[in-house]
Amino acid sequence: VEPPSRPRYPQRNNAPSPTKPVFAPIAGWSPIPPAARFVTAAMSQTQAFAIGVNRVQIAYPATMTTSGENGVHLGEGGSLGAGADVQYAGNGNITFTFDSEVNNLQFSLYDIDVSQRVNVTAVNNLAVPLNIIMTKPAGGTVVITGSGTTNAQGQASVTAHANNVNLATVNITITGPVKTVTIAVSGTAGDFWLSDIAACVVGSFPVNYF
């Protein structure tokens, strides 16, 4: 006696396996290659970030590099930031451009040492220069000139400071209204960090949005 035969089911071409889903291609669409799924160095040179209902675009030149946000710099006492900061290296101009003007802009720059120099300027929507307030924590070694004018400058000494102290910190406050800020970094090229950016923005979110 032959054993009972298994039932035979009709087979369909390209029938999906129970453990392996089959995705149908979408017309006019092609998968993104794995190498293109990450932010490139060129892409990182101009990025936009939400700030309330506003947006700020941060740009830096090819003469500078960034390691992104990290917790390497820990000396934040007496500064305007807290937590992880964005690390940069090299010389050039970093610019913040807001879609709409903001008020009471504040941020800090860390590890300005070994003869580095920073010049901070800003303009409003009509390109009128704004006064910059630049300060430092108690005991800070950066020599500040031009605070309260349209070109505040911080000049570091030749000393290298550890990343867990706040001696190479400068704090920036701009009453505004601010449209664009330029941070010109010169002198001995080296690492430095940018804190969070805080500002007052005008506007409200819609009641319903997606």
N, C-alpha and C positions, 0 to 999 in steps of 0.2 A: 504494500500500500504506500503510495507516494504521500509525503507530508503535504499538508494544505499549502497552497501557494499564497504568497502575499498579494493583497489587492494592488492592482496597477492603477495609478492616477494619470490622467492626461498631463503631459508636460508642456510648459510654455517656454518659448525662447526668452532668455534674459530674465527668467523668474528669480526674484530675490531670495537669497538664503535667509533662513530665520535668524541667523546670528550676524549677518553682514548686510546692512542696508545698502540699497542701490539708489544713488541720487541721479535724477535726470538732469542733463545739462540745460542751462537757460540760454535761449537764443541771444547771441551778441555778447556773451559773458565768458571770460576765461579766468581760471584760477590765478591767484596772485602767487608768484614764485616765492618760496620760503625766504630767499635772500632779500626780497623787497618788502617784507612785512615789518621791518624795523626802521626807526628813524636814522637816517644817514647823517654824517657830519654836516653836509650842506643843508639838509632839512632843518637841523637843530639851530642853524644860524638865524633863522627867523621863525619864531613860534608865537602863537597867540594864547592868552589865558583869560578866563572869565574873572571879573571882579564885580560881584553883584550883577546888576543888569548891564554893566559896561564890559569892555574888553580892552586888554592891553597887549600890544605886540612888542616882544622883546627881540632885538636883533644885535648881533655882534659880528665882527669881521673875520675873515679867514686867517688873520694874524693871531687870533685867539682860539683857544680850545675850551671845552667844558667837560667836566666829568659828571654833570648832572647833579641832582640833589643827593646829599649824603650827610652823615653825622660825624664827619671827620673833625670839623672845627667845633670845639666845645666851650670856648671862652666867650660867653654871651652876656655876662654880667654887665649891667649898665648900658646895654644896647637896646635897640628898638625891635629886635627879633627874638625868636625862641624856636628850638627844635632844629630840624634839618635845614641846611642852607645849600645854595647852588654854588658849586666850585668852578672857577674859571682859572685860566692861565694865559700869560702873554700880554701884549700891549695892543691898544686900539680903543675904539669907541663903542660902548654899549648904549643902546638907545631904548627908551620906553616910549611908546606912542599909544595914547588912549583914544578910543573911538570918540568919546565925548570927554570934555574937560572934567577933572576931578579936583577936590580940595583937600587940604591938610594931608598931603602925601608924606609918608614916612618910610624909611628903610635904613638899614645899616650895611656897611662894608667891613669885612673882617680880614685880618692878617695882612694889613697894609704895612709891610716891613721891608728891610734890605733895600733901601733907597727907592722903593716904589713911590709913585706920585699919582694922585687922583684929582681931577678937576671936574666939578659938577656944575652944569648949567641947565636951564629949563626955560621954556617959552609957553605962552598961552596960545589960544586958537588964532590970534592975530599976529603971532610970531613976536610978541613983545617979551623981552627978557624978564625973568622973575628973580626975586631975591632968594638966596639959598642960605639956610641956617645949617652950619656944620659944627658939630660938637664931638667930644670924646669922653670916655669914662674917666673917672678920677685916676690919675697916675698914668694915663695914656701917653705914648711917646710920639704920636704923629703930630707934627707941627702944622697947625691950621692957620691959614690966612684967608682973608676975603669973606669970612662968614658974615652974612647979612647983606652981601652984595650979589651981583648977578653972576659972579664966578668964584665959587668957594673952592679952596685948594687944600689938599692934605699931603704933606711931604713926610715920608718915613725916614727914620734914621738908618744907619747901616746895620743896626742890630737885627738879628733874626729872632723872632719870638715863637714860642711853642704854641701849638694849636689849642691848648687848654687854658690859655690866658687871654685877657681882653685888652691888653696893652696896645694892640695894633688895630683898634676899632675906631671907625668914625660913624657918627649918626647924622642922617640927612633929614631935614624937615623943610617942606615947601608949602606955604599957605595956599598958593594958587589963585585962581583956577589954572590947572596944569594940563597942557596938551602933550608936550614932549619933554623928556628928560634925557640928557646926554652925560654919560660918565666916561671921561677920557682918562685912560690908564696909560702911564708912561714910566720912564725910568728903567730900573732893572726889572726885566720880565720875570714874573714868578706867579705863584698861586695866590688867589684871594677868593673870598666867599661873599655872596650876596644873600641877605636875609629875605624873609617874607616882605611883601609890599603891602602897606596899609594905606587906604585913602577913603575919603567920603565921596560916594557917588549919588547921583540924583536919579530917581525913577522908581518904578515898582513893577513887580511881575504881574502878568495877567492872572485873573481868577482861575482860569483853566488853561493849561498849556501842556504840551507833550514834549 
